[in-house]
Amino acid sequence: MAATPSPKDSDAPRKRAPRRRPAASRGAVPEPESQNCAALVVAHNQARRIAATVRAAAAIPGVDLVLVVDDGSTDNTQDLARKSGAVVVRHPHPRGRSAATETGAAVIAMRDDPSRPPRALLLLDGRLGNQAIGAAPLVPAVTEKVCDLAIALTANGGRAVGLSTKAARKAIKRASNWEVKQPLSSIRCLTREAFEACLPLARGAGLEPAMTIDVLHAGLTVTEVDCEIAGTSRSGVARSAPGRANQYRDVVMAIGSRRMRQGIDATSRAVTGGRAPNDEESE
């Protein structure tokens, strides 16, 4: 004979296990969105290597956009770059690396998703060809927030020599007490914030040392990263005596302009008590 349930068993309300709230409703901090990177390639008459450069840059983990700035080429650099999968913008006449880099960065900014962090910028040269893949270690150094500017150490990470290099190294050490090995290395990755701290970019071979000084002056971090790239990546490679003289001139002028800018900033802060010169009292 089956047992009859007692009133206590049948009438008492049953207790339900408490329902767990989702992690987001319990105040958990959401994971930060990952930062992507755009490869910015400046090229002038690089039809022989631009396709290989674009393909190698696109293969770098974290790079979701390859943009080529054709700086007034007279060959079919832009056509080959576009066929290789790059977004291409073109200057009708050569304007130099600095102007081309500024153009490319502006186009990349327009293609950034406003709901995501701005893309980091990987600066490459159209001459790199397949070796562009060697710049891969620079990307996580920036996107994972190890630093704001990562400079490639190429040719086995050796200490670069030359008058221009020595002048740039001395200026950077004066600005930060840090002795850089390859101050003229043109292969770099940096955040959008670091890039904007450098505007307007210095011209010619002064671009790289001025960029390093500007980023340090803005209170951001810089490091050098070993990259498997066989050749040197010095800006404005100069093989002739006039070329070396022009390179040295560019570096010295860039250093001088940055020193003057920092002096003006320091004077303005002293005069205004730390406020920007155009700040007005609210009272």
C-alpha positions in Angstrom: 0.0 0.0 0.0 1.4 3.3 -1.1 2.3 5.9 1.5 0.1 8.9 1.6 2.0 12.2 1.7 1.5 14.2 4.9 0.1 17.7 4.8 3.4 19.0 5.8 5.0 17.4 2.7 2.3 18.3 0.2 1.4 21.9 1.3 4.8 23.4 2.2 6.2 25.6 -0.5 9.3 24.2 -2.1 12.5 26.3 -1.9 14.2 27.0 -5.2 18.0 27.2 -5.5 19.0 30.9 -5.9 19.5 31.8 -9.6 23.0 33.0 -10.3 23.3 36.3 -12.0 25.4 36.7 -15.1 29.0 37.9 -14.5 28.2 41.3 -16.0 25.3 42.0 -13.6 27.6 41.1 -10.6 29.8 44.1 -11.5 32.6 42.1 -13.2 35.0 44.2 -15.3 34.6 43.4 -19.0 37.6 42.3 -20.9 39.3 45.3 -22.7 38.9 45.2 -26.5 42.0 44.0 -28.3 43.8 46.6 -30.4 44.5 46.0 -34.0 47.4 47.4 -36.1 47.7 48.9 -39.5 50.8 48.5 -41.6 51.7 51.8 -43.3 54.0 51.3 -46.2 55.7 54.3 -47.9 56.9 53.4 -51.4 58.5 55.3 -54.3 59.3 53.3 -57.5 59.3 50.0 -55.7 57.5 47.9 -58.3 60.0 45.0 -57.9 59.4 44.6 -54.1 56.1 46.2 -53.2 53.9 43.1 -53.8 56.2 41.0 -51.5 56.2 43.7 -48.9 52.4 43.9 -48.9 51.9 40.2 -48.6 54.5 39.9 -45.8 53.0 42.8 -43.9 49.5 41.3 -44.2 50.8 38.0 -42.7 51.9 39.7 -39.5 49.6 38.7 -36.6 47.5 41.6 -35.4 47.7 43.5 -38.7 44.2 43.9 -40.2 45.0 46.7 -42.7 47.9 47.3 -45.1 47.9 50.8 -46.5 50.5 51.8 -49.2 51.3 55.5 -49.8 52.7 55.7 -53.3 54.9 58.8 -53.1 54.8 59.9 -56.7 56.1 56.8 -58.3 56.7 56.7 -62.1 56.4 52.9 -62.3 53.4 50.7 -61.6 54.0 50.5 -57.8 50.4 51.5 -57.0 48.9 48.9 -59.3 51.0 46.0 -57.9 50.3 47.1 -54.3 46.5 47.2 -55.0 46.5 43.8 -56.7 48.4 42.4 -53.6 45.5 43.4 -51.3 46.7 46.8 -50.0 44.6 50.0 -49.8 46.6 52.5 -51.9 46.7 56.3 -51.8 49.0 58.2 -54.1 50.8 61.5 -54.2 50.9 62.9 -57.7 54.5 64.2 -57.0 57.1 63.0 -54.6 56.7 64.7 -51.2 59.0 62.7 -49.0 58.7 60.1 -46.3 57.3 62.4 -43.6 54.5 63.8 -45.8 53.7 60.3 -47.0 53.5 59.0 -43.5 51.2 61.8 -42.4 48.9 61.1 -45.4 48.8 57.4 -44.6 48.1 57.9 -40.9 45.2 60.3 -41.7 43.7 57.8 -44.1 44.0 55.0 -41.5 42.3 57.2 -38.9 39.4 57.6 -41.2 39.1 53.9 -41.6 39.2 53.2 -37.8 36.0 52.0 -36.1 34.9 54.7 -33.7 33.7 52.0 -31.2 37.1 50.4 -31.0 40.6 51.6 -29.9 42.5 53.4 -32.7 44.8 51.1 -34.7 48.4 51.1 -33.8 50.7 52.1 -36.8 53.4 49.8 -38.1 55.7 51.9 -40.2 57.4 49.9 -43.0 59.4 50.7 -46.1 58.4 49.4 -49.6 61.9 48.1 -50.1 61.6 45.4 -47.4 60.0 42.8 -49.6 59.6 39.4 -47.8 61.7 40.7 -44.9 58.7 42.8 -43.7 57.5 39.8 -41.8 60.5 40.3 -39.6 58.9 43.3 -38.0 56.2 41.1 -36.4 57.6 41.4 -32.8 57.0 45.1 -32.8 53.2 44.7 -33.0 52.5 42.9 -29.7 55.0 45.2 -28.0 52.6 48.1 -28.7 49.2 46.4 -28.9 49.8 44.6 -25.6 50.8 47.9 -24.0 54.4 47.0 -23.3 55.4 50.4 -24.7 54.0 53.3 -26.8 56.8 53.2 -29.4 58.7 50.1 -30.5 61.8 50.5 -32.6 63.2 47.6 -34.7 66.7 46.5 -34.0 67.9 45.0 -37.3 71.1 43.4 -38.6 71.5 41.2 -35.5 70.8 44.2 -33.2 74.2 45.8 -33.6 75.1 49.3 -32.5 74.8 51.6 -35.4 77.7 54.0 -36.2 78.1 57.2 -38.2 78.0 61.0 -37.5 74.2 61.2 -37.9 73.7 58.2 -35.6 76.0 59.6 -32.9 74.2 63.0 -33.0 70.8 61.4 -32.7 71.9 59.0 -30.0 73.4 61.9 -27.9 70.2 63.9 -28.3 68.0 61.1 -27.2 70.2 60.3 -24.2 70.1 64.0 -23.2 66.3 63.8 -23.3 65.9 60.6 -21.4 69.2 59.3 -20.1 68.6 56.2 -22.4 71.2 55.1 -24.9 69.5 53.8 -27.9 71.4 51.4 -30.2 69.8 52.3 -33.6 68.3 55.8 -33.3 67.7 56.1 -37.1 65.9 52.8 -37.5 62.9 53.6 -39.7 60.9 50.4 -38.9 58.7 51.3 -36.0 55.3 50.6 -34.4 53.5 53.1 -32.2 50.2 54.0 -30.8 48.0 56.7 -32.3 48.6 58.8 -29.2 52.3 58.5 -29.6 52.1 59.4 -33.3 50.0 62.5 -32.7 52.6 63.6 -30.1 55.1 63.8 -33.0 53.1 66.0 -35.4 54.2 67.7 -37.5 56.8 65.1 -38.4 60.4 66.2 -38.9 61.5 66.0 -42.5 64.1 63.8 -44.1 66.4 61.7 -41.9 65.4 63.7 -38.9 62.0 62.0 -38.8 63.1 59.1 -36.5 65.2 60.8 -33.9 62.7 63.6 -33.6 59.9 61.1 -33.2 61.7 59.3 -30.4 62.4 62.6 -28.6 58.7 63.8 -29.0 57.3 60.5 -27.6 59.6 60.7 -24.6 58.8 64.4 -24.1 55.1 63.5 -24.0 55.8 61.1 -21.1 55.3 57.9 -23.1 57.5 54.8 -23.2 59.9 53.7 -25.9 61.9 50.5 -26.3 63.9 48.7 -29.0 62.9 45.2 -30.1 65.1 42.6 -31.9 63.7 41.8 -35.3 64.9 39.3 -37.8 65.7 41.7 -40.7 69.0 41.3 -42.3 69.7 44.7 -43.6 69.9 48.0 -41.8 66.8 50.1 -41.5 68.4 53.5 -41.2 66.3 56.4 -42.4 67.4 58.1 -45.6 70.1 55.6 -46.3 73.1 57.6 -47.5 75.9 56.0 -49.5 77.6 59.1 -51.0 79.4 61.9 -49.2 76.7 64.5 -50.2 74.0 62.1 -49.1 75.7 61.6 -45.7 76.0 65.4 -45.4 72.3 65.9 -46.1 71.4 63.2 -43.6 73.5 64.8 -40.9 71.9 68.2 -41.7 68.4 66.7 -41.4 69.2 65.1 -38.1 70.8 68.2 -36.6 67.9 70.5 -37.7 65.3 68.1 -36.3 67.2 67.8 -32.9 67.5 71.6 -32.8 63.8 72.2 -33.5 62.8 69.7 -30.8 65.1 71.3 -28.3 63.7 74.7 -29.1 60.1 73.4 -28.8 60.8 71.9 -25.4 62.4 75.1 -24.2 59.3 77.1 -25.3 57.0 74.6 -23.5 59.0 74.8 -20.3 58.9 78.6 -20.4 55.2 78.6 -21.0 54.5 76.3 -18.1 56.7 78.5 -15.8 54.9 81.7 -16.8 51.4 80.2 -16.6 52.0 78.2 -13.5 51.5 74.9 -15.2 48.4 75.9 -17.2 48.2 76.1 -21.0 49.1 79.6 -22.3 45.5 80.2 -23.5 43.8 79.0 -20.3 41.7 81.7 -18.6 40.7 81.9 -14.9 37.1 80.8 -14.5 36.5 83.2 -11.6 
